[in-house]
Amino acid sequence: MKMTVKLREDYIRLGQALKASGAAGSGVDAKIMIREGLIKVNGETEYQRGKKLYDGDVVECEGDTIEIIK
């Protein structure tokens, strides 16, 4: 499934993006998914929940794609 998250500011943090897209039900869920290496940002596995995402970044989460748009 392809989802989008529209930026309200210049960036959004990875954990927030996962919650905003519905990929994670809560911050705790997002933290666990990231810690277990289930999340890729622009093709690279990401382990930082606070990673800043900008317009054009793509997050992969268990077969779903989340595109960050301005």
MODELLER restraints for C-alpha pairs under 7 A, 6 or more apart:
rsr = mdl.restraints
at = mdl.atoms
rsr.add(forms.Gaussian(group=physical.xy_distance, feature=features.Distance(at['CA:1:A'], at['CA:64:A']), mean=4.84, stdev=0.5))
rsr.add(forms.Gaussian(group=physical.xy_distance, feature=features.Distance(at['CA:1:A'], at['CA:65:A']), mean=6.28, stdev=0.5))
rsr.add(forms.Gaussian(group=physical.xy_distance, feature=features.Distance(at['CA:2:A'], at['CA:64:A']), mean=5.91, stdev=0.5))
rsr.add(forms.Gaussian(group=physical.xy_distance, feature=features.Distance(at['CA:2:A'], at['CA:65:A']), mean=4.77, stdev=0.5))
rsr.add(forms.Gaussian(group=physical.xy_distance, feature=features.Distance(at['CA:2:A'], at['CA:66:A']), mean=5.94, stdev=0.5))
rsr.add(forms.Gaussian(group=physical.xy_distance, feature=features.Distance(at['CA:3:A'], at['CA:21:A']), mean=6.60, stdev=0.5))
rsr.add(forms.Gaussian(group=physical.xy_distance, feature=features.Distance(at['CA:3:A'], at['CA:65:A']), mean=6.09, stdev=0.5))
rsr.add(forms.Gaussian(group=physical.xy_distance, feature=features.Distance(at['CA:3:A'], at['CA:66:A']), mean=4.70, stdev=0.5))
rsr.add(forms.Gaussian(group=physical.xy_distance, feature=features.Distance(at['CA:3:A'], at['CA:67:A']), mean=6.27, stdev=0.5))
rsr.add(forms.Gaussian(group=physical.xy_distance, feature=features.Distance(at['CA:4:A'], at['CA:21:A']), mean=6.82, stdev=0.5))
rsr.add(forms.Gaussian(group=physical.xy_distance, feature=features.Distance(at['CA:4:A'], at['CA:66:A']), mean=5.26, stdev=0.5))
rsr.add(forms.Gaussian(group=physical.xy_distance, feature=features.Distance(at['CA:4:A'], at['CA:67:A']), mean=4.67, stdev=0.5))
rsr.add(forms.Gaussian(group=physical.xy_distance, feature=features.Distance(at['CA:4:A'], at['CA:68:A']), mean=5.84, stdev=0.5))
rsr.add(forms.Gaussian(group=physical.xy_distance, feature=features.Distance(at['CA:4:A'], at['CA:69:A']), mean=6.84, stdev=0.5))
rsr.add(forms.Gaussian(group=physical.xy_distance, feature=features.Distance(at['CA:5:A'], at['CA:17:A']), mean=6.71, stdev=0.5))
rsr.add(forms.Gaussian(group=physical.xy_distance, feature=features.Distance(at['CA:5:A'], at['CA:20:A']), mean=6.80, stdev=0.5))
rsr.add(forms.Gaussian(group=physical.xy_distance, feature=features.Distance(at['CA:5:A'], at['CA:21:A']), mean=6.12, stdev=0.5))
rsr.add(forms.Gaussian(group=physical.xy_distance, feature=features.Distance(at['CA:5:A'], at['CA:66:A']), mean=6.97, stdev=0.5))
rsr.add(forms.Gaussian(group=physical.xy_distance, feature=features.Distance(at['CA:5:A'], at['CA:67:A']), mean=6.28, stdev=0.5))
rsr.add(forms.Gaussian(group=physical.xy_distance, feature=features.Distance(at['CA:5:A'], at['CA:68:A']), mean=5.04, stdev=0.5))
rsr.add(forms.Gaussian(group=physical.xy_distance, feature=features.Distance(at['CA:5:A'], at['CA:69:A']), mean=6.16, stdev=0.5))
rsr.add(forms.Gaussian(group=physical.xy_distance, feature=features.Distance(at['CA:6:A'], at['CA:68:A']), mean=6.12, stdev=0.5))
rsr.add(forms.Gaussian(group=physical.xy_distance, feature=features.Distance(at['CA:6:A'], at['CA:69:A']), mean=4.94, stdev=0.5))
rsr.add(forms.Gaussian(group=physical.xy_distance, feature=features.Distance(at['CA:6:A'], at['CA:70:A']), mean=5.64, stdev=0.5))
rsr.add(forms.Gaussian(group=physical.xy_distance, feature=features.Distance(at['CA:7:A'], at['CA:68:A']), mean=6.99, stdev=0.5))
rsr.add(forms.Gaussian(group=physical.xy_distance, feature=features.Distance(at['CA:7:A'], at['CA:69:A']), mean=6.06, stdev=0.5))
rsr.add(forms.Gaussian(group=physical.xy_distance, feature=features.Distance(at['CA:7:A'], at['CA:70:A']), mean=5.07, stdev=0.5))
rsr.add(forms.Gaussian(group=physical.xy_distance, feature=features.Distance(at['CA:10:A'], at['CA:54:A']), mean=6.62, stdev=0.5))
rsr.add(forms.Gaussian(group=physical.xy_distance, feature=features.Distance(at['CA:11:A'], at['CA:52:A']), mean=5.99, stdev=0.5))
rsr.add(forms.Gaussian(group=physical.xy_distance, feature=features.Distance(at['CA:11:A'], at['CA:53:A']), mean=5.34, stdev=0.5))
rsr.add(forms.Gaussian(group=physical.xy_distance, feature=features.Distance(at['CA:11:A'], at['CA:54:A']), mean=4.80, stdev=0.5))
rsr.add(forms.Gaussian(group=physical.xy_distance, feature=features.Distance(at['CA:12:A'], at['CA:52:A']), mean=5.68, stdev=0.5))
rsr.add(forms.Gaussian(group=physical.xy_distance, feature=features.Distance(at['CA:12:A'], at['CA:53:A']), mean=5.26, stdev=0.5))
rsr.add(forms.Gaussian(group=physical.xy_distance, feature=features.Distance(at['CA:12:A'], at['CA:54:A']), mean=6.81, stdev=0.5))
rsr.add(forms.Gaussian(group=physical.xy_distance, feature=features.Distance(at['CA:13:A'], at['CA:50:A']), mean=5.11, stdev=0.5))
rsr.add(forms.Gaussian(group=physical.xy_distance, feature=features.Distance(at['CA:13:A'], at['CA:51:A']), mean=5.38, stdev=0.5))
rsr.add(forms.Gaussian(group=physical.xy_distance, feature=features.Distance(at['CA:13:A'], at['CA:52:A']), mean=4.56, stdev=0.5))
rsr.add(forms.Gaussian(group=physical.xy_distance, feature=features.Distance(at['CA:13:A'], at['CA:53:A']), mean=5.83, stdev=0.5))
rsr.add(forms.Gaussian(group=physical.xy_distance, feature=features.Distance(at['CA:14:A'], at['CA:49:A']), mean=5.42, stdev=0.5))
rsr.add(forms.Gaussian(group=physical.xy_distance, feature=features.Distance(at['CA:14:A'], at['CA:50:A']), mean=5.79, stdev=0.5))
rsr.add(forms.Gaussian(group=physical.xy_distance, feature=features.Distance(at['CA:14:A'], at['CA:51:A']), mean=5.38, stdev=0.5))
rsr.add(forms.Gaussian(group=physical.xy_distance, feature=features.Distance(at['CA:14:A'], at['CA:52:A']), mean=6.30, stdev=0.5))
rsr.add(forms.Gaussian(group=physical.xy_distance, feature=features.Distance(at['CA:14:A'], at['CA:53:A']), mean=6.42, stdev=0.5))
rsr.add(forms.Gaussian(group=physical.xy_distance, feature=features.Distance(at['CA:15:A'], at['CA:27:A']), mean=6.44, stdev=0.5))
rsr.add(forms.Gaussian(group=physical.xy_distance, feature=features.Distance(at['CA:15:A'], at['CA:30:A']), mean=5.52, stdev=0.5))
rsr.add(forms.Gaussian(group=physical.xy_distance, feature=features.Distance(at['CA:15:A'], at['CA:31:A']), mean=6.83, stdev=0.5))
rsr.add(forms.Gaussian(group=physical.xy_distance, feature=features.Distance(at['CA:15:A'], at['CA:49:A']), mean=5.10, stdev=0.5))
rsr.add(forms.Gaussian(group=physical.xy_distance, feature=features.Distance(at['CA:15:A'], at['CA:50:A']), mean=6.55, stdev=0.5))
rsr.add(forms.Gaussian(group=physical.xy_distance, feature=features.Distance(at['CA:18:A'], at['CA:24:A']), mean=5.32, stdev=0.5))
rsr.add(forms.Gaussian(group=physical.xy_distance, feature=features.Distance(at['CA:18:A'], at['CA:30:A']), mean=6.33, stdev=0.5))
rsr.add(forms.Gaussian(group=physical.xy_distance, feature=features.Distance(at['CA:19:A'], at['CA:25:A']), mean=6.03, stdev=0.5))
rsr.add(forms.Gaussian(group=physical.xy_distance, feature=features.Distance(at['CA:19:A'], at['CA:26:A']), mean=6.07, stdev=0.5))
rsr.add(forms.Gaussian(group=physical.xy_distance, feature=features.Distance(at['CA:19:A'], at['CA:27:A']), mean=6.83, stdev=0.5))
rsr.add(forms.Gaussian(group=physical.xy_distance, feature=features.Distance(at['CA:24:A'], at['CA:30:A']), mean=5.28, stdev=0.5))
rsr.add(forms.Gaussian(group=physical.xy_distance, feature=features.Distance(at['CA:31:A'], at['CA:49:A']), mean=6.35, stdev=0.5))
rsr.add(forms.Gaussian(group=physical.xy_distance, feature=features.Distance(at['CA:33:A'], at['CA:39:A']), mean=6.72, stdev=0.5))
rsr.add(forms.Gaussian(group=physical.xy_distance, feature=features.Distance(at['CA:34:A'], at['CA:46:A']), mean=6.75, stdev=0.5))
rsr.add(forms.Gaussian(group=physical.xy_distance, feature=features.Distance(at['CA:34:A'], at['CA:47:A']), mean=5.32, stdev=0.5))
rsr.add(forms.Gaussian(group=physical.xy_distance, feature=features.Distance(at['CA:34:A'], at['CA:49:A']), mean=6.52, stdev=0.5))
rsr.add(forms.Gaussian(group=physical.xy_distance, feature=features.Distance(at['CA:35:A'], at['CA:47:A']), mean=5.67, stdev=0.5))
rsr.add(forms.Gaussian(group=physical.xy_distance, feature=features.Distance(at['CA:37:A'], at['CA:45:A']), mean=6.22, stdev=0.5))
rsr.add(forms.Gaussian(group=physical.xy_distance, feature=features.Distance(at['CA:37:A'], at['CA:46:A']), mean=6.75, stdev=0.5))
rsr.add(forms.Gaussian(group=physical.xy_distance, feature=features.Distance(at['CA:37:A'], at['CA:47:A']), mean=6.38, stdev=0.5))
rsr.add(forms.Gaussian(group=physical.xy_distance, feature=features.Distance(at['CA:38:A'], at['CA:61:A']), mean=6.28, stdev=0.5))
rsr.add(forms.Gaussian(group=physical.xy_distance, feature=features.Distance(at['CA:38:A'], at['CA:62:A']), mean=6.57, stdev=0.5))
rsr.add(forms.Gaussian(group=physical.xy_distance, feature=features.Distance(at['CA:39:A'], at['CA:45:A']), mean=5.79, stdev=0.5))
rsr.add(forms.Gaussian(group=physical.xy_distance, feature=features.Distance(at['CA:39:A'], at['CA:46:A']), mean=5.92, stdev=0.5))
rsr.add(forms.Gaussian(group=physical.xy_distance, feature=features.Distance(at['CA:39:A'], at['CA:59:A']), mean=6.97, stdev=0.5))
rsr.add(forms.Gaussian(group=physical.xy_distance, feature=features.Distance(at['CA:39:A'], at['CA:60:A']), mean=5.78, stdev=0.5))
rsr.add(forms.Gaussian(group=physical.xy_distance, feature=features.Distance(at['CA:39:A'], at['CA:61:A']), mean=5.07, stdev=0.5))
rsr.add(forms.Gaussian(group=physical.xy_distance, feature=features.Distance(at['CA:40:A'], at['CA:46:A']), mean=5.43, stdev=0.5))
rsr.add(forms.Gaussian(group=physical.xy_distance, feature=features.Distance(at['CA:40:A'], at['CA:59:A']), mean=5.60, stdev=0.5))
rsr.add(forms.Gaussian(group=physical.xy_distance, feature=features.Distance(at['CA:40:A'], at['CA:60:A']), mean=5.00, stdev=0.5))
rsr.add(forms.Gaussian(group=physical.xy_distance, feature=features.Distance(at['CA:40:A'], at['CA:61:A']), mean=6.76, stdev=0.5))
rsr.add(forms.Gaussian(group=physical.xy_distance, feature=features.Distance(at['CA:41:A'], at['CA:58:A']), mean=5.78, stdev=0.5))
rsr.add(forms.Gaussian(group=physical.xy_distance, feature=features.Distance(at['CA:41:A'], at['CA:59:A']), mean=4.53, stdev=0.5))
rsr.add(forms.Gaussian(group=physical.xy_distance, feature=features.Distance(at['CA:41:A'], at['CA:60:A']), mean=6.42, stdev=0.5))
rsr.add(forms.Gaussian(group=physical.xy_distance, feature=features.Distance(at['CA:42:A'], at['CA:57:A']), mean=6.17, stdev=0.5))
rsr.add(forms.Gaussian(group=physical.xy_distance, feature=features.Distance(at['CA:42:A'], at['CA:58:A']), mean=5.18, stdev=0.5))
rsr.add(forms.Gaussian(group=physical.xy_distance, feature=features.Distance(at['CA:42:A'], at['CA:59:A']), mean=6.27, stdev=0.5))
rsr.add(forms.Gaussian(group=physical.xy_distance, feature=features.Distance(at['CA:54:A'], at['CA:68:A']), mean=6.53, stdev=0.5))
rsr.add(forms.Gaussian(group=physical.xy_distance, feature=features.Distance(at['CA:55:A'], at['CA:68:A']), mean=5.26, stdev=0.5))
rsr.add(forms.Gaussian(group=physical.xy_distance, feature=features.Distance(at['CA:55:A'], at['CA:69:A']), mean=4.74, stdev=0.5))
rsr.add(forms.Gaussian(group=physical.xy_distance, feature=features.Distance(at['CA:55:A'], at['CA:70:A']), mean=5.35, stdev=0.5))
rsr.add(forms.Gaussian(group=physical.xy_distance, feature=features.Distance(at['CA:56:A'], at['CA:67:A']), mean=6.67, stdev=0.5))
rsr.add(forms.Gaussian(group=physical.xy_distance, feature=features.Distance(at['CA:56:A'], at['CA:68:A']), mean=5.48, stdev=0.5))
rsr.add(forms.Gaussian(group=physical.xy_distance, feature=features.Distance(at['CA:56:A'], at['CA:69:A']), mean=5.88, stdev=0.5))
rsr.add(forms.Gaussian(group=physical.xy_distance, feature=features.Distance(at['CA:57:A'], at['CA:67:A']), mean=6.15, stdev=0.5))
rsr.add(forms.Gaussian(group=physical.xy_distance, feature=features.Distance(at['CA:57:A'], at['CA:68:A']), mean=5.39, stdev=0.5))
rsr.add(forms.Gaussian(group=physical.xy_distance, feature=features.Distance(at['CA:58:A'], at['CA:65:A']), mean=6.86, stdev=0.5))
rsr.add(forms.Gaussian(group=physical.xy_distance, feature=features.Distance(at['CA:58:A'], at['CA:66:A']), mean=5.75, stdev=0.5))
rsr.add(forms.Gaussian(group=physical.xy_distance, feature=features.Distance(at['CA:58:A'], at['CA:67:A']), mean=4.68, stdev=0.5))
rsr.add(forms.Gaussian(group=physical.xy_distance, feature=features.Distance(at['CA:58:A'], at['CA:68:A']), mean=6.29, stdev=0.5))
rsr.add(forms.Gaussian(group=physical.xy_distance, feature=features.Distance(at['CA:59:A'], at['CA:65:A']), mean=5.75, stdev=0.5))
rsr.add(forms.Gaussian(group=physical.xy_distance, feature=features.Distance(at['CA:59:A'], at['CA:66:A']), mean=4.96, stdev=0.5))
rsr.add(forms.Gaussian(group=physical.xy_distance, feature=features.Distance(at['CA:59:A'], at['CA:67:A']), mean=6.40, stdev=0.5))
rsr.add(forms.Gaussian(group=physical.xy_distance, feature=features.Distance(at['CA:60:A'], at['CA:66:A']), mean=6.32, stdev=0.5))
